[in-house]
Amino acid sequence: MDRRSTRHRLTRLGFQVMLIGLFGMLGGSLNGLNLLIVVAAMVLATLFTQWRMSRAMIDSLRIDRRMPAEAFAGKPVRIRYQVNNENRLMPLWLIRLEDGLQRITTSQNENETNSSIGIRSGNTAKRRGHVENGGGFRGTIERLLSNRSGTAEDPGFQRTSTSVGLLMPGQTTSAFYDITTYHRGRYRLGRWHVSTLAPFALSNAYRESIREEDFMDVYPKLLRLQRTWQRLMPSRIGNVSSTAQRQGPSDDVFFGLREYRYGDSPRHIHWRTTARLGEPAVRQFEQQRQYDLCLLVDAWSSSTDDDARKKPIALNANGTSVESDEMAERAISLAASVLVELSQGSHSRVLLVVAGKEIEVVTSGASQAGLRRMLQSLARVQVASHVPLSDAILQASSAVKRLPDMVVMSSRSQTRAVASDAATSLSLKRWKARSQLIWVDVTHKDFSRWAVDGPFHGALSNQ
């Protein structure tokens, strides 16, 4: 493990002790007071002992950081550290670990290193979490990330920290903290920074890793879908999707028991209940649907225009205005929620088309790897004031042999989207001629038919 050499910085108490020792040594030499010289030498020896022991403590530490590669916005994530004391004789105490979390923008390169990560001071917010070790120390710290906790030079930088109270010789302990991010995207956890004030708090010895950087994808916030959301999916007869296919009996989910009706299969008779009631009773199953679907996400936002920046385009249930950026995030979250639900217990085929500043087409079956690729695409999409929906529909039609039913998740109405681009109107008409199309405008009150409407966190915020 590459790491930088240990460095030292005197604390305020250390400066005071050093001045006392120097003045005592100078006064004793000028006045010939040997006792004062002895006392001053003992004071300076204490300062030297602080430097030597704190350096040995930091050099004896081995730290291994572990973090998940993915998470969902609005849900806590645990960052864990394995801390090992490689010294077999000396215990370690008062160990502090600091980290830097930064959201990567399009102008940044993942391979670049930021010297400010991990050691830069930031305004601390409210903290919660736990720190455990076998020595009996338990601490509590918490960190909820906020845009306001960054610095003026780098607003996207977040500082996190945890600590270990006591680490016996040869012992390995675990320290962790929980963070909750409220904005999707790609995050970089920079170089960790370890320090200690032990044994006398006269100096702060610290060390920083060099090449250790980890990345984490934060997926869009999941919304709580309504129980009847599947009925809103493309269907023609009896709320059964035109592209849905019946699965085998083994894929059906047991729903309950009912009385026997003419035409029921004898294989579904529940003989125990029949014997108890004296009348035939059959098992009732709920058929799982299998969709062949194209999900188009229109990441449009009028607030990226200079003449319409931060312009409210909708109202919440309580009557307060909602900015267009938040409505675009709501459309992205709704798409992510539908994708997660479709991936559970079914073999649906979904074609995801994400239209923002760039257009990305992702195909997926029933695999978790395909779902992960889709969520990553939604996590990294950038909203735009001009979204070429016609190009997105063209790429979607080129990716499939037969046009599936389409569901559009958008932060604007279909009328507004068609009015902004004549080619979009023609593309939608061609798709409607061969398959079904449903336009979901999340700014409309019909959004409540899909998901539970509530406070939406479009940025990092405190709780």
N, C-alpha and C positions, 0 to 999 in steps of 0.2 A: 504494500500500500504506500503510494507516494504521499509525502507530507512535508510541510515546511518545518524548519527548525523552530524551537521554542523561543518565544520572545517575552520580554518583561516590561511592565510599566508600573512605576511606583504609584501607590495610592496616596491620598492626602495624609493619612496617618504615617505612611512610609516616609514622605517628605519631612514631616515634623520630627520623626525619630532620627532621620539622617542629620537634620540641622542641629538637633540637640547633641548628638554625638560629636559633630564637627566643632561646635562651639565649646563643648566640654573639653575636647582634646586641645583646642587652641588656648583656652583659658588655663588649663592645667600646665601646659608647656610654658606660658608666659609667666605664671606665678609660681611655678615650681611645686604644684600640688600633685603629688603622685597619686593620691587617692582619687582625685577628680579624673586623672588620666586613665586610671584603671576602670572607673565607672563608665567613661566615654568609650573605652575600648570594648567593654561588655555590650554597650548599646549598639555599636557598629557591628559587633560579632552577631548580634541578634538579626540585624539586617542582612548580613551575609548568609546566615542560616536560613532565613526566609527565601533568599534567592536560590540557594542550592537545593533545598527540599522541594520547593514548588516546581523547579525545573525537573527534578527527578520524578515527581508525581505526573506531570504532563507527558514526559517521555515514556512512562510505564503504561499509559492508556492505549488500548486498541479499541477502535469504534467501528461498528458495522451498522450502516443505516439500511432499513428496510421499509419500503412503502409500496402501496398498490400502484399498478400501472394505469388504472382507470377508476373513475368514480362518477357519481351523479351530482349535479348541482343541488344544493339544499340538503344533502345528506352528509353526516360527519365522516371524516376519513382519519384513520389512525396512522401516524408516522412513528415507527418504532426504532429504537437504537439498542444494539447489543454492545454493552460496555464491559470490557475485560481488563482486570488489573494484572499485568504481566510481572509485576514485582512480587517476589515470593517472601519478602520480609516486611515491607512497609505498607500499611493501609493507606487508602486515599479517601479524602473527604472534601466537601464543599466544591463539587464538580458541577460546572455549568456548561450546558450545550446550547448553542445558538445556530439558527438556520435562517436562510433567506428564500422565500417563495415568491416567484415572479411569473406573471402571465406573459406568455410570448405573443408578440404581435407579428404582423406580416413583415415588418421592417427588420425583424431580428432573425438571426440565424441560430438554429439549435446548436450548432457546433461552436458558436462564439461563447467566450467566457466573460462574465461581468465581475470585475474585481470588487464591486460593492456587495455582491451577494454573500451573505453569511456573517459579515462583520459590520455592516452598516447599521447605525442606530435609527430606529423609527419610533413613532408614537405607539405605545402599547395600548391595546384594547382590552376588553374583558377576557378573562382566561378561565379555562376549565380543562381537566384531564387528570391523569394519575401518573405517578412515578412510583415504581416499586423496586425494592432490592432485598436480598436476603439478610442484610444487616439490620433490618427492622425499621428503616426509615420509610415513611410514606409521605409524599408531598402531593399537592394538588395544583395544577395550573391549567388554564384554559385559554384558547385563542380562537376568536371568531374574526375572520378576516374582513377588513373594510377598506374601501377606497380612501377613506380619510386617514388611514394608518400608514400610508406611504409618506415619502419625503417629497420636498419641493422639486428636487432634482429628478427623482424617479417615482412618480405617483403609483406605479404598478408594483412596487417592491413591498413585500410584507416580511416583517421580522418575527420569528417564532423562537421560543426557548423552552428548555426544560432543565432539570437538575437531578443530581444523585447525591444523597447525603453522606453515605458511608459505603466504602468498597474494601472488603478485607483482602489480604494478599491471595492472589491466584483465583479470586472470585469473579464470576461473570454475572451481570445483572441486566435487567431490561428497563429502559426508560422510554416513555412515549407521551405524546400529546395528540389531541384531537383537533382537527381544523374543519371548518365548514365553509365551502366556497359557494357563492350565489351567482356565479357567472360561468357559463360554459367556456371551453377553450383549451388550449395547450399550456400547461404550467411546467415551470422548471424549478426544481429544488436545488439550490446552489451548494456551495461548499460549506460543510459544517465547521463550526468554530467552537473549540473547547477551551475552558479557562478555569482557574482555581485561585482562591485567595489564601488557601491554607499554607503554612500552619498559623501565621500570626496576622494575616490580613495587611501586611506591610507592602506587598506588591501583588500585581495581577499577572500571573504567568499564563500565556495562551498560545495555542497552536491552531493552524488552519490547514485543512486538506487542500490539495492542489487540483486534482483531476476528477474528483468524485462529484458527478452531477447526475441527477435522476430526473426523469420526465413523467408527467402524468396527464392523461386526457380526462377532462371533466366534461361529461356528457350533459345534454340539456336537462333541465329540471323536469321530472316526471309529474304529470297531472293525474288526478284521480278521475278516471273515466266513469261516466254514468253506466248503470247496469244495462241499459238498452242501447248502448252505442253501436253494437253490431247491426241493429236494425236499420241504422242510417247508412250502412255500407251499400254499394251498388247491388240492386236486386230487381227482379222482374215479377216473380210469382211467389207469393207466400213468404216474402222476406228471405228467400233463398237466393244467394248470389247467382247470377247468370253464369259466372265462371267458376262457381264452387262445385266441387265434386263430392259425392258421398264417399265416406271412408268405410272401412270394414267394420263389422260389428265389434271387434275388439278395441276399436278406437273410440266407441261411444262411452259416455260417462253415465253411470247409474244415477237416476233421478229420484225414483220412488216406486211404490207399488200402487196398482189400481185394479179395478175389476176386469174380468175377462170380457173382451168384445169379439164379435164375429170377425174373423180374418186374422186375429193375432196368431203368431207362431207358437206352436206348443213348446218350443225350446225356451220360451221366455216365462213359462209358468213357474211360479214360486210355490213348490209343493208344501213346504212347511206352513206357510200362511194359508194355503188352500185347505189343508187338513184342519187348521185351527178355526177357520171361519165357516167351513163347509161349502164354500163357493170358490170357483176358480179365480185366482189372482195372478196377475202377470207383472213382471218387472218392466218398468218404464225407463227408457234411456233418453238422454239428451244428446242429440247428434252434434258433433263438433264440425264446424265449417272449415272448408279448405278454399282459400281465396287465390285467385290469379289476378294480381292487382298492380297498378302503377300508381305510386304515391309521389306527387309533385309538390315540392315545398317552394313557395314563392316568398323569398326573403327580401321583401320590398319594404323600404322605409322612406318616408318623405323628409325625415329630419336630416338626411344626408344632403339635402339640397340647401344651398345658401339662402334661398328666398323663403324657405319653409322650415328652417331649423327649429326643432323642439315645438312643432305645431301639434296641438292635440287633435286627434282624429276620432276618438271614441270616448265613451263614458263608462266608468265602472258601475257596479250595481248600486253603490252608494251615491252616484251622481258626480263623482270627481273625474276630472279629465285624465286620459291616459295618452302618453306620448306614443308616436308611431314606432319608435325603437322598441318599446315594451310590447307593442302588438306584434311586431315581427318575432320577438323572442317567444311570445305566446304561441304563434303558429309553429315555430320550430319545436317547442316543448310538446305541443299536441301531436305532431308527427312522430316524435320519439316515443311518446306514450303508446300510440297505436302500434308502432313497430314492436315494442316490447310485448304487448298483449298478443299480437299475431304470432309471435315466436314461441309462445307457451302452449305446448300440447297440441300443436297443429303442424301440418306440412304445407303451409301456404307458400306460394312463390310471389315475391314482392320485388318490384323494380322501383328503386328510389331515385328520383331526380331532384337534385338540390340546385336551385337557381338563385344566385346572389351576384356578387361581383364576378364570380366564375361559376361555370356550370359543371356539375359532376354527376355522373350516372353510375349507380352501384346496383348490381344484381345480387340476389341472395335467395337461398333455399331455406331449409329448416335448420341450418347449422348455426352454432353460436359464433363461429368466425365470421360468417356473413352478417349477422346482426351487429357484431363489433365494428365491422367496416362501415356499416350504415350510420351507427351512432357517432363514429369518429368524423364522418363527413358532416353530420349535423352539428357536431361540436365546433368544427373549424370554419363553418360557412360565415361569410361576412355579408351583412345586409348592404343593400345598395338602393339608390334612388332610381336607377334605370336597370330593370331586370328584363333581359331578352327572353320572354316566355316562349316566343315562336321558335327560337333556336333550341330551347330546352325540350320542347315537344318534338322537334325534329330529331334530336339525339335519342329521345326515348323511343320513337318509332323505329329508328335504325337499330336499336339494341334488341328488339324482339321480332319474331317471325309473324306473330298474330297480335293485334292490338288488344291488350287487356282493358278491363274497366279502369277508369282513372278517378282518383280523388285528389283534389287540389287543396292544400292547406295554405291560406294566404292571409295577409294582413290588410287586404283591400278587397273591395267587391269585384265581381266579375265584370260589371259594367265599367268600372274605373280602369281595370286592366286592359279591357278591349279598346277603350277610348284612347289609351296612351300608345297603342301599337296596332295598326291595321293588320299586320301579318299574324298577330296573336289571334285575332278574330277568325281568320281563315283557317288557322291550324286547329283551333277548337272545334270549328264546324266539321272539319274532316274527321277528327277523332270521334265526335258525336255520331257521325254517320255510320260508324262501324262498331262502336262500343258505347258504353254508358259513361257519363261524366258527372261528377258531383263536385261542386265548388263550395268549400267551407270558408266563410268569411269570419275570422275570429273577432272582428270588431262588431259583428252583429249579435243581437240577442240570442240567435239560434246556437251560438257557441255553447250556451249552457245545456243544450241537448247532448253535447258530446262529452263535456267534462265539467267538473265542479269549479265554478268561478270563485276566485278568492284573491287575496293580496299576492301580487306577483313581484318577485325580486328580480329586477333586470340587471342589477349590479351587485357587487359585494357590499354587504351591509352588516351592521351589528344586530345582535339580539339581546 
